[in-house]
Amino acid sequence: MKSFKYIIIAAICLVYYGCKVNYSFTGITETPETFQVNFFQNNADLVEPGLDQLFTNALQDLIVNQTSAQLVTSGGEVIYEGEIVEYRIAPMTATAENTAAQNRLTIGVRVRYINTKDEEKDFERTFSFFYDYGASEQLTGSIKDTAFDEILERLTQDILNASLADW
């Protein structure tokens, strides 16, 4: 009877440890040991000073916060590089007097993703996102900060999802 009890306990342990399911709230299926984010130069027709550094830092911070990968300056298992290719402000909606009621800031980034362990996962893509604000508002101060925060959050999350997540 005692041996039967041990067999049941052993069977439960085997089932418990043998049936492992990996859950991830971020969708990241495999995390590299190291990653590298090269500086994203601003090559847009309209250059916003400091945007290049803001974007580069935002991408590094997101990957550090959502993966266990270590940021390195060279020799990364996965490498992100590219440039800012679009910074545009355009009117979006008009009033009855044919003036702009709303403006849209659009930022686009061309990304080259290099996976040194599996080159089939490499890609080059352009990611773009926008922020709408009132035509009577100036894109300065807190409005500009909010616009950059929302756009960079979306751009970096889209890049992470395209490169490391199984979406």
Secondary structure, 3 states (H helix, E strand, C coil): CHHHHHHHHHHHHHHHHHCCCCCCCCCECCCCCEEEECCCEECCCCCCCCHHHHHHHHHHHHHHHHCCCEECCCCCCEEEEEEEEEEEEEEEEECCCCCEEEEEEEEEEEEEEEECCCHHHCEEEEEEEEEEEECCCCCCHHHHHHHHHHHHHHHHHHHHHHHHECC
